[in-house]
């Protein structure tokens, strides 16, 4: 017994040193995270762009499992003994933090008390307030490629499981489902429809890849593993835009999937069999409709005179076409900064980046740093707290902290994001609500199921 007591310090001292070291490390990390959060708040970077974790401090035990699980560096961190969203602007809604939390302290929500997000009211299977019309992907509020793939697959599984048997004597031109949009969600849904043996058609107003096709050349797209019908698990990791588009094209070649591109859907009308989907190239009678288009299909306009001039576009497709021109990029998100960065590499191109805010609150740190460096080197001109007032053939008039001035200009690229096509959705009866922190199911992109029953019939 005496020998055992004599050995106690041998074990106690190293253990005490380890615990003291851990405590000191925890205090340093907590101070760093608190300082980072304070800087982001001061810079106007405190609002998450879409789906994000809400952490119940009364349930959080400070284990850090959510911090370790998050694939985005420094989005989550421990402040004291509570997990905290310390880089809110960088959160893109992976949702793995919720799954990693052992105490159920994390709920994924849309919007905040101070920043609302418009989201269609959805029920089980992504069904909207119009029975038989479903939504998957970005239109439902989630932007990750992995989430879009999984949503498209899950919604089509739901449709296949709940679709009544095909009516006896149904016309050959009656589809089981029409899929509107051929981005990741739409292509995943189309593969799922093919796997289930459904009669379907997939339509997209643009080209292969949806909004991905219009990212600046060479942009890296972050994605986690996802399950594609007929294909299995897809592990892309970091991949260039070109690589992702090549992947989609190879997928079409392997499966024989033949979406109808460059076809714009004008409206959806109810009929005796379900719906008639009216496009600029024809009509499709169908029992179900899946809306898988992105929000970017309706670009956010500036609302200024001259915006309809041919020199004004809403996405950068080929930076090289602007060689030798004076180009203004309008916006403060990743797409705007990446467009400015890509244009700065084009010889003899004068680039001006105009942002209405004081900080690039919705852009990743690497893009912000790149723009700051280019601005400091004189490769581009950054105008903050500025907004265009009028656009003319050879110039743009804008307002900033110094007042009103006119800048010589040959082209304007508006990268202000897309707007929810609320009027179009309201026309077909789909309810849309502004959410200020309502919970969401990230697997189907659906708001709490009981919200649908309480929703009005129209927006």
Long-range contacts (C-beta under 8 A, 24 or more apart in sequence): 26-78, 29-77, 29-78, 30-78, 30-79, 30-80, 32-77, 33-77, 33-78, 33-79, 33-84, 33-86, 34-79, 36-74, 36-77, 36-86, 36-87, 37-77, 37-79, 37-84, 37-86, 40-86, 40-87, 40-88, 40-89, 43-358, 43-359, 43-361, 44-357, 44-358, 44-359, 44-361, 45-87, 45-88, 45-89, 45-359, 45-361, 46-88, 46-89, 47-88, 47-89, 47-112, 47-114, 47-115, 47-361, 48-85, 48-88, 48-89, 48-91, 48-112, 49-89, 49-91, 49-92, 49-362, 50-92, 50-93, 50-110, 50-117, 50-141, 50-142, 50-143, 51-91, 51-93, 51-95, 51-108, 51-109, 51-110, 51-141, 51-142, 51-440, 51-442, 52-85, 52-88, 52-91, 52-93, 52-108, 52-109, 53-85, 53-91, 53-97, 53-98, 53-106, 53-107, 53-108, 53-109, 54-106, 54-107, 54-108, 54-109, 54-437, 55-82, 55-83, 55-84, 55-85, 55-105, 55-106, 56-105, 56-106, 56-107, 57-82, 57-105, 59-103, 59-104, 59-105, 60-101, 60-103, 60-105, 61-102, 61-103, 61-105, 63-102, 65-100, 65-101, 65-102, 66-97, 66-98, 66-100, 66-101, 66-106, 67-97, 68-100, 69-96, 69-97, 69-99, 69-100, 70-94, 70-96, 70-97, 71-96, 71-222, 71-224, 89-361, 89-362, 89-363, 90-364, 90-365, 92-143, 92-144, 92-222, 93-142, 93-143, 93-144, 93-147, 93-442, 94-144, 94-224, 95-147, 95-442, 96-224, 98-442, 107-439, 108-439, 108-440, 108-441, 108-442, 109-435, 109-437, 109-438, 109-439, 109-440, 110-141, 110-435, 110-437, 110-438, 110-440, 110-447, 111-434, 111-435, 111-436, 111-437, 111-438, 112-436, 112-437, 113-436, 113-437, 115-436, 116-434, 116-435, 116-436, 117-141, 117-434, 117-435, 118-420, 118-422, 118-432, 118-433, 118-434, 118-435, 119-432, 119-433, 119-434, 119-435, 119-440, 119-447, 120-425, 120-430, 120-431, 120-432, 120-433, 121-430, 121-431, 121-432, 121-433, 121-447, 121-451, 121-452, 121-455, 122-444, 122-445, 122-446, 122-447, 122-452, 123-446, 123-449, 123-451, 123-452, 123-453, 124-158, 124-444, 124-446, 124-449, 125-154, 125-155, 125-158, 125-159, 125-162, 125-444, 125-446, 126-151, 126-154, 126-155, 126-158, 126-290, 126-444, 126-445, 126-446, 127-158, 127-452, 128-291, 128-430, 128-431, 129-429, 129-430, 129-431, 129-452, 129-455, 129-456, 129-457, 129-458, 130-428, 130-429, 130-430, 132-274, 132-275, 132-287, 132-288, 132-289, 133-268, 133-275, 133-288, 133-289, 133-291, 133-428, 133-429, 133-430, 134-158, 134-159, 134-288, 134-289, 134-290, 134-291, 135-290, 135-291, 135-292, 135-430, 135-445, 136-185, 136-186, 136-189, 136-290, 136-291, 136-292, 136-445, 137-181, 137-183, 137-184, 137-185, 137-186, 137-292, 137-293, 137-294, 137-445, 138-183, 138-185, 138-211, 138-293, 138-294, 138-295, 138-296, 139-181, 139-291, 139-292, 139-293, 139-294, 139-295, 139-420, 140-445, 140-446, 141-440, 141-445, 142-442, 142-445, 144-223, 144-224, 145-184, 145-212, 145-221, 145-223, 145-226, 145-236, 145-244, 146-223, 146-224, 146-225, 146-226, 147-442, 147-445, 148-183, 148-184, 148-185, 148-188, 148-292, 149-184, 149-185, 149-188, 149-226, 149-227, 149-228, 149-234, 150-188, 150-226, 150-227, 150-443, 151-185, 151-188, 151-443, 151-444, 151-445, 152-184, 152-185, 152-186, 152-187, 152-188, 152-189, 152-190, 152-192, 152-290, 152-292, 153-188, 153-189, 153-191, 153-192, 153-227, 153-228, 153-229, 154-443, 154-444, 155-189, 155-290, 155-444, 156-188, 156-189, 156-192, 156-193, 156-196, 156-198, 156-229, 156-290, 157-192, 157-196, 158-444, 159-198, 159-288, 159-290, 160-192, 160-193, 160-196, 160-198, 163-198, 163-287, 163-288, 167-273, 170-273, 171-285, 173-284, 173-285, 174-199, 174-273, 174-285, 174-286, 174-287, 175-199, 175-200, 175-201, 175-284, 175-285, 175-286, 175-287, 176-200, 176-286, 176-287, 176-288, 177-286, 177-287, 177-288, 177-289, 177-290, 178-202, 178-203, 178-275, 178-277, 178-284, 178-286, 178-288, 178-289, 178-290, 179-203, 179-290, 179-292, 180-204, 180-265, 180-277, 180-289, 180-290, 180-291, 180-292, 180-293, 181-210, 181-291, 181-292, 181-293, 181-294, 181-297, 182-208, 182-209, 182-210, 182-259, 182-261, 182-292, 183-209, 183-210, 183-211, 183-212, 183-292, 183-293, 183-294, 184-210, 184-212, 185-292, 186-210, 186-259, 186-290, 186-292, 186-293, 187-248, 187-251, 187-257, 187-259, 188-226, 188-228, 188-229, 189-290, 189-292, 190-257, 190-259, 191-228, 191-229, 191-230, 191-231, 191-251, 191-255, 191-257, 192-229, 194-229, 194-230, 194-255, 194-257, 195-229, 195-230, 201-260, 201-284, 202-257, 202-259, 202-260, 203-259, 203-260, 203-263, 203-265, 203-277, 203-279, 203-284, 204-259, 204-260, 204-261, 204-262, 204-263, 204-293, 205-262, 205-263, 205-264, 205-265, 205-293, 205-297, 206-261, 206-262, 206-297, 207-261, 207-262, 208-245, 208-248, 208-249, 208-252, 208-259, 208-261, 209-244, 209-245, 209-248, 210-293, 210-294, 211-294, 211-296, 211-297, 212-241, 212-244, 212-245, 213-241, 213-245, 214-296, 214-315, 214-316, 214-317, 215-241, 215-335, 215-338, 216-241, 216-316, 216-319, 216-335, 216-338, 216-339, 216-341, 216-342, 217-241, 217-242, 217-318, 217-319, 217-342, 218-242, 218-342, 219-338, 230-255, 231-255, 267-424, 267-427, 267-428, 268-428, 269-428, 294-418, 295-417, 295-418, 295-419, 295-420, 295-421, 296-417, 296-418, 297-418, 297-421, 298-418, 298-419, 298-420, 298-421, 298-424, 299-414, 299-416, 299-417, 299-418, 299-419, 300-414, 300-416, 300-417, 300-418, 300-419, 301-414, 301-416, 302-330, 302-387, 302-388, 302-414, 302-416, 304-388, 304-389, 304-390, 304-391, 305-390, 305-391, 306-390, 306-391, 306-392, 307-391, 307-414, 309-391, 309-392, 309-393, 311-391, 311-393, 311-409, 311-410, 311-411, 311-412, 312-391, 312-411, 312-412, 312-414, 313-411, 313-412, 313-413, 313-414, 314-413, 314-414, 314-415, 315-413, 315-415, 316-342, 316-343, 316-413, 316-415, 319-343, 319-345, 319-346, 319-349, 320-346, 322-346, 322-349, 322-410, 322-411, 323-347, 323-348, 323-349, 324-348, 324-349, 325-349, 325-350, 325-410, 325-411, 326-350, 326-352, 326-407, 326-408, 326-409, 326-410, 326-411, 327-351, 327-352, 327-409, 327-410, 327-411, 327-412, 327-413, 328-352, 328-353, 328-354, 328-388, 328-396, 328-407, 328-409, 328-411, 328-412, 328-413, 329-353, 329-354, 329-413, 329-415, 330-354, 330-355, 330-388, 330-412, 330-413, 330-414, 330-415, 330-416, 331-355, 331-414, 331-415, 331-416, 331-417, 332-356, 332-357, 332-359, 332-360, 332-361, 332-362, 332-363, 333-360, 333-362, 333-363, 333-415, 333-416, 333-417, 334-362, 334-363, 334-364, 334-367, 335-415, 335-417, 336-363, 336-415, 336-416, 337-363, 337-367, 337-368, 337-370, 337-371, 338-367, 339-413, 339-415, 340-371, 340-374, 340-380, 341-367, 341-370, 341-371, 341-374, 343-380, 344-374, 344-379, 344-380, 350-381, 351-379, 351-380, 351-381, 352-380, 352-381, 352-382, 352-383, 352-407, 352-409, 353-380, 353-381, 353-382, 353-383, 354-383, 354-386, 354-387, 354-388, 354-398, 355-382, 355-383, 355-384, 355-385, 355-386, 356-385, 356-386, 356-387, 357-384, 357-385, 358-384, 358-385, 359-384, 388-412, 422-459, 425-459, 426-458, 426-459, 429-457, 429-458, 430-459, 431-455, 431-456, 431-457, 431-458, 431-459, 432-459
